Amino acid sequence: MSDVERGPVPDAIEPGSTVRGEDWYGRDLSGGTFERVELVEVDLTEVTATGATFVECTFRGARFNASVWRETAFTGCTFSRTNLFDASFEGCKLVGSRFDDCRFDLLRAERGDWSFVTLRRAAMDGVHLEGLRMREADLDGARLAGATVIGVDLSGAELGDVDLRGAVLRGTDLSALDPRAARLTGAVIDHAQAVVIAESLGLVVTP
């Protein structure tokens, strides 16, 4: 695996390269393609990107602070010890990506496909997730207390011991949720969701 030492030109990074300790603060990565690139301790603060593609890349100790990503694909990527403070993802594709020991403070994600994403035990209190497709995502033990999770497709998701206390969940598919194995105190749901939860507890709902 080759190393890019200094001042890498993002669209010239070869597949399989490692970028280590670089400062990409405020760069525009729009349209860039990155394949099997490992980004170690790279500063992506306030980066913007529209239509970029990351395939099986690894972000290790990277900083996504206040970055804005639109219509960008992170497919099969790994995020390890990555800081996503105030990061924004709009219409992005993160299918099959994995997050491990990351920070999500003030993260905002709208629309896009996050199916099969692994967020096991992720601390996502207060994040804003809206209109996402998160089918079969792994959210076992994830903390989303006080989060906004509106219109999210969580069908088939792993939701064991998920913490949704005080979360706003209106319009989200909760068919995979076992309320006996989740923390739901103060969560805000709509009538249709109340019916789903009641039926999952074996109750019979009548008009």
Phi, psi and omega per residue, in radians:
M1 nan 2.263 -3.104
S2 -1.500 2.732 3.112
D3 -1.988 2.389 3.019
V4 -1.687 1.979 -2.939
E5 -1.403 -0.954 -3.046
R6 -2.448 2.572 3.004
G7 0.852 0.925 -3.088
P8 -1.181 2.515 2.987
V9 -1.577 1.955 -2.981
P10 -0.877 -0.732 -3.072
D11 -1.422 0.053 3.126
A12 -1.935 0.126 -3.112
I13 -1.334 2.192 -3.081
E14 -1.341 2.600 3.069
P15 -0.976 2.431 3.126
G16 1.474 0.084 -3.133
S17 -1.419 2.846 3.004
T18 -2.059 2.249 3.064
V19 -1.924 2.128 -2.985
R20 -2.189 2.145 3.000
G21 1.167 0.396 -3.106
E22 -1.484 2.684 3.118
D23 -1.838 1.823 3.102
W24 -1.859 0.445 -3.064
Y25 -0.876 2.191 3.020
G26 1.249 0.146 -3.121
R27 -1.246 2.724 3.022
D28 -1.808 1.956 -3.110
L29 -1.763 0.319 -3.078
S30 -0.966 2.308 3.074
G31 1.367 -0.081 -3.120
G32 -1.234 2.643 3.101
T33 -2.177 2.219 -3.098
F34 -2.253 2.166 -3.083
E35 -2.202 2.111 3.123
R36 0.950 0.629 3.102
V37 -1.605 2.385 3.063
E38 -1.820 2.122 -3.134
L39 -1.922 1.892 -3.037
V40 -1.890 2.114 3.135
E41 0.925 0.662 3.126
V42 -1.569 2.347 -3.133
D43 -1.573 1.904 3.116
L44 -1.891 0.414 -3.128
T45 -1.032 2.285 3.110
E46 1.028 0.359 3.002
V47 -1.179 2.555 3.017
T48 -2.150 2.590 3.122
A49 -2.752 2.335 3.007
T50 -2.187 2.184 3.081
G51 1.275 0.384 3.068
A52 -1.411 2.811 -3.123
T53 -2.341 2.189 3.058
F54 -2.116 2.068 -3.100
V55 -2.036 2.074 3.108
E56 0.887 0.729 3.094
C57 -1.602 2.772 3.098
T58 -2.115 2.216 3.071
F59 -1.915 1.910 -3.071
R60 -2.051 1.971 -3.112
G61 1.183 0.382 -3.121
A62 -1.398 2.802 3.134
R63 -2.095 2.001 3.130
F64 -1.779 0.324 -2.996
N65 -0.945 2.206 3.061
A66 0.996 0.414 3.092
S67 -1.460 2.708 -3.109
V68 -2.240 2.115 -3.089
W69 -2.115 2.169 -3.130
R70 -2.172 2.306 3.089
E71 0.859 0.674 -3.117
T72 -1.879 2.506 -3.111
A73 -1.876 2.224 2.982
F74 -2.096 1.410 -3.032
T75 -1.677 2.226 3.130
G76 1.086 0.520 -3.104
C77 -1.602 2.800 3.093
T78 -2.104 2.223 3.095
F79 -1.980 1.965 -3.094
S80 -2.130 2.180 -3.115
R81 0.892 0.667 -3.119
T82 -1.668 2.390 3.122
N83 -1.690 1.994 -3.126
L84 -1.902 0.584 -3.112
F85 -1.003 2.134 3.063
D86 1.061 0.393 3.095
A87 -1.340 2.614 -3.111
S88 -2.214 2.252 3.105
F89 -2.135 2.061 -3.107
E90 -2.107 2.024 3.115
G91 1.119 0.560 -3.070
C92 -1.656 2.763 3.133
K93 -1.998 2.058 3.135
L94 -2.146 0.528 -3.056
V95 -0.966 2.217 3.050
G96 1.317 0.155 -3.138
S97 -1.433 2.791 -3.054
R98 -2.256 2.353 3.110
F99 -2.036 2.229 -3.103
D100 -2.321 2.050 3.090
D101 0.987 0.817 -3.121
C102 -1.812 2.826 3.065
R103 -1.877 2.322 -3.025
F104 -2.115 0.282 -3.056
D105 -0.915 2.195 3.079
L106 1.116 0.281 3.083
L107 -1.095 2.503 3.115
R108 -2.325 2.203 3.124
A109 -2.339 2.193 -3.122
E110 -2.267 2.407 -3.110
R111 0.984 -3.060 3.115
G112 1.630 2.965 -3.062
D113 -2.023 1.945 3.102
W114 -1.994 0.517 -3.120
S115 -1.102 2.568 3.096
F116 1.079 0.297 3.081
V117 -1.287 2.488 3.076
T118 -1.787 2.008 3.114
L119 -2.241 0.612 -3.091
R120 -1.021 2.204 3.123
R121 1.039 0.369 3.124
A122 -1.211 2.427 3.092
A123 -1.598 1.641 -3.022
M124 -2.062 0.526 3.135
D125 -0.990 2.267 3.027
G126 1.409 0.073 3.128
V127 -1.247 2.893 3.107
H128 -2.072 1.968 3.104
L129 -2.108 2.160 -3.066
E130 -2.497 2.259 3.049
G131 1.178 0.385 -3.118
L132 -1.536 2.659 2.936
R133 -1.736 1.986 -3.105
M134 -2.218 0.761 -3.129
R135 -1.091 2.327 3.098
E136 1.000 0.483 3.031
A137 -1.254 2.622 3.118
D138 -1.726 1.813 3.134
L139 -2.045 0.411 3.115
D140 -0.983 2.188 3.078
G141 1.245 0.141 -3.141
A142 -1.248 2.581 3.106
R143 -1.866 2.034 3.090
L144 -2.230 0.615 3.128
A145 -1.066 2.283 3.122
G146 1.255 0.157 -3.124
A147 -1.387 2.786 2.988
T148 -1.829 2.012 -3.098
V149 -2.246 1.472 -2.989
I150 -1.905 2.250 3.040
G151 1.079 0.611 -3.116
V152 -1.720 2.353 3.117
D153 -1.533 1.752 3.134
L154 -1.831 0.403 -3.117
S155 -1.068 2.318 3.132
G156 1.307 0.091 -3.098
A157 -1.282 2.681 3.021
E158 -1.541 2.022 -3.007
L159 -2.229 0.426 3.136
G160 -1.127 2.301 3.095
D161 1.016 0.459 3.107
V162 -1.275 2.487 -3.132
D163 -1.803 1.892 -3.121
L164 -2.083 0.435 -3.111
R165 -1.079 2.203 3.106
G166 1.263 0.113 -3.139
A167 -1.366 2.595 3.044
V168 -1.657 2.041 -2.973
L169 -2.071 0.220 -3.031
R170 -0.953 2.304 3.065
G171 1.374 0.010 -3.130
T172 -1.533 2.464 3.120
D173 -1.283 1.949 -3.123
L174 -1.894 0.364 -3.071
S175 -1.124 -0.402 -3.131
A176 -1.610 -0.010 -3.060
L177 -1.511 2.218 2.973
D178 -1.707 1.835 -3.059
P179 -1.080 -0.317 3.106
R180 -1.356 -0.262 -3.114
A181 -2.049 0.483 -3.118
A182 -2.465 2.791 3.064
R183 -1.825 2.014 -2.958
L184 -2.178 0.079 -3.074
T185 -0.965 2.183 3.085
G186 1.398 0.022 3.113
A187 -1.173 2.517 -3.106
V188 -1.793 2.073 -3.136
I189 -2.244 2.894 3.100
D190 -1.729 3.111 -3.053
H191 -1.072 -0.780 -3.105
A192 -1.065 -0.684 3.115
Q193 -1.183 -0.641 3.113
A194 -1.066 -0.669 3.108
V195 -1.130 -0.783 3.141
V196 -1.037 -0.793 -3.120
I197 -1.166 -0.736 3.120
A198 -1.068 -0.776 -3.128
E199 -1.161 -0.582 3.100
S200 -1.163 -0.342 3.098
L201 -1.617 0.076 3.106
G202 1.518 0.152 3.115
L203 -1.425 2.711 3.086
V204 -1.868 2.045 -3.087
V205 -1.662 2.227 3.111
T206 -2.065 2.711 3.135
P207 -1.059 nan nan
